[in-house]
Amino acid sequence: DDVDKRIATVYDSYHAVEFLAKKGEIDDKRLCVMGGSYGGYLTLMMLVTYPDLWRCGVEIVGIVNLLTFIKNTGAWRRRYRITEYGDPEIHRDIMIKLSPITYVDRIKAPLMVIHGAKDPRVPVSEAEQLVEALRSRGVDVRYIRLEDEGHGISKVRNRVRVYSEVVRFIYEKLSS
């Protein structure tokens, strides 16, 4: 799913939801999408591609803007990320097209954004630009910035706090 093939994961995920709904396995009127890292990116792409499908979303340490991600990622990782996500000098247009921030105005569902301030893989600035864009549009967004975490939630006290908040958030949004 490198570079321009990345959108296929969005369509595949949608078709999985559609399949489960048709089989009666899920209630397609009460859906929340959640993911971390690449799953966080996919969560955002699902929210912008199918905005009427979701009652809420939870995005954890995901990429928001492929251009700023490549620009701000650690130099030691950049070469590998360019191979995977694209080179801004060559793939700028497709990287813009495949960046959730490009379509942030499509996000309707309440969103919880979780990111570690010390993330060496996906800079926390990715989360901050998303939160700022959503707040400026009046979207219900809850931001949890974990000052003592990196890429993920490793400390037990943070896991307890964050996942308790996630459960409350999802319960609140799917129950209303």
C-alpha positions in Angstrom: 0.0 0.0 0.0 2.9 2.4 -0.6 2.4 5.9 -1.9 -0.5 6.1 -4.3 -1.8 2.6 -3.4 -2.5 3.7 0.2 -6.1 4.6 -0.5 -6.9 0.9 -1.1 -6.8 0.3 2.7 -9.6 2.9 3.2 -11.8 1.2 0.6 -11.0 -2.3 2.0 -11.9 -1.1 5.5 -15.2 0.4 4.3 -16.1 -2.9 2.5 -15.4 -4.8 5.7 -17.8 -2.5 7.6 -20.4 -2.9 4.8 -20.0 -6.7 4.8 -20.5 -6.9 8.5 -23.5 -4.6 8.5 -25.2 -6.6 5.7 -24.7 -9.8 7.7 -26.3 -8.1 10.7 -23.1 -8.5 12.8 -22.9 -4.7 13.6 -25.3 -1.8 14.0 -24.3 0.5 11.2 -26.1 3.4 12.9 -23.7 3.2 15.9 -20.2 3.0 14.6 -17.0 4.4 16.0 -13.7 4.1 14.2 -10.5 3.8 16.2 -6.9 3.1 15.5 -3.3 3.8 16.4 -0.2 4.6 14.4 -1.1 3.6 10.8 -4.5 2.7 12.2 -4.7 6.3 13.4 -4.1 7.6 9.9 -6.7 5.1 8.6 -9.2 6.2 11.2 -8.8 9.8 9.9 -9.1 8.7 6.3 -12.3 6.8 7.1 -13.7 9.9 8.9 -13.0 12.1 5.9 -14.0 9.6 3.2 -17.2 8.3 4.8 -18.2 11.2 7.1 -21.8 10.1 7.5 -21.0 6.6 8.6 -19.4 7.4 12.0 -20.8 8.5 15.3 -17.3 9.1 16.6 -13.6 8.4 16.1 -10.6 7.8 18.3 -7.2 8.5 16.7 -4.0 7.6 18.4 -0.5 8.7 17.3 -1.6 8.9 13.6 -0.2 10.8 10.6 -2.4 13.8 9.7 -0.4 15.4 6.9 2.0 13.4 4.8 4.0 16.4 3.8 4.6 17.7 7.4 5.1 14.1 8.6 8.0 13.6 6.2 9.4 17.1 6.9 9.3 16.7 10.7 10.1 13.1 11.1 13.6 12.2 12.5 16.4 12.3 9.9 17.2 8.7 10.8 13.8 7.5 9.6 13.1 9.9 6.7 14.6 7.8 3.9 12.4 4.8 4.9 9.3 6.9 5.3 9.8 8.5 1.9 9.8 5.0 0.4 6.6 4.2 2.1 4.6 7.4 2.0 6.2 9.3 -0.9 8.9 11.9 -1.7 7.5 15.4 -1.5 9.7 16.4 -4.4 8.2 13.7 -6.6 4.8 12.8 -5.1 3.6 16.1 -3.6 0.2 16.0 -5.3 -0.6 12.5 -4.3 0.7 13.1 -0.7 -1.7 16.1 -0.4 -4.5 14.0 -1.8 -3.8 11.2 0.7 -3.5 13.5 3.7 -6.5 13.6 6.1 -5.8 17.3 6.8 -6.7 18.1 3.2 -10.3 17.1 3.9 -10.6 18.1 7.6 -13.7 20.1 6.7 -15.5 16.8 6.1 -15.1 15.5 9.6 -18.5 15.6 11.3 -18.1 13.0 14.1 -16.8 13.8 17.5 -13.1 12.8 17.7 -10.7 12.0 20.4 -7.0 12.5 19.6 -4.3 10.9 21.7 -0.6 11.6 21.2 2.7 11.3 23.1 4.7 14.5 23.3 7.9 12.4 22.9 6.8 10.4 19.8 10.0 9.7 17.7 8.0 8.2 14.9 5.0 10.5 14.3 5.8 14.0 15.6 3.2 15.4 18.1 2.8 18.3 15.7 0.7 16.0 13.6 -2.0 15.8 16.3 -1.7 19.5 17.1 -2.4 20.6 13.6 -5.5 18.3 13.4 -6.8 19.5 16.8 -6.4 23.2 15.8 -8.1 22.7 12.5 -11.1 20.9 14.1 -11.5 23.3 16.9 -11.4 26.2 14.5 -14.4 24.6 12.8 -16.3 23.9 16.0 -16.0 20.1 15.8 -16.2 18.2 19.1 -12.6 17.2 19.6 -11.0 16.0 22.8 -7.2 16.0 22.9 -5.1 14.0 25.2 -1.4 14.9 25.0 0.8 12.6 27.0 3.9 14.5 28.1 5.7 11.3 29.2 4.9 9.0 26.3 6.2 8.4 22.8 4.7 6.4 20.0 1.9 4.6 21.9 0.9 4.4 25.5 3.4 2.3 27.5 3.0 3.5 31.1 0.3 1.6 33.0 -1.0 4.7 34.7 -1.4 6.4 31.3 -3.1 3.3 29.9 -5.6 3.2 32.7 -6.4 6.9 32.4 -6.5 7.0 28.6 -8.5 3.9 28.0 -10.9 4.8 30.7 -11.5 8.1 28.9 -11.8 6.3 25.5 -14.4 4.0 26.9 -16.4 6.9 28.4 -16.1 8.9 25.1 -17.3 6.0 22.9 -20.1 5.1 25.3 -21.3 8.7 25.4 -21.2 9.1 21.6 -22.8 5.8 20.8 -25.5 6.1 23.5 -26.8 9.5 22.5 
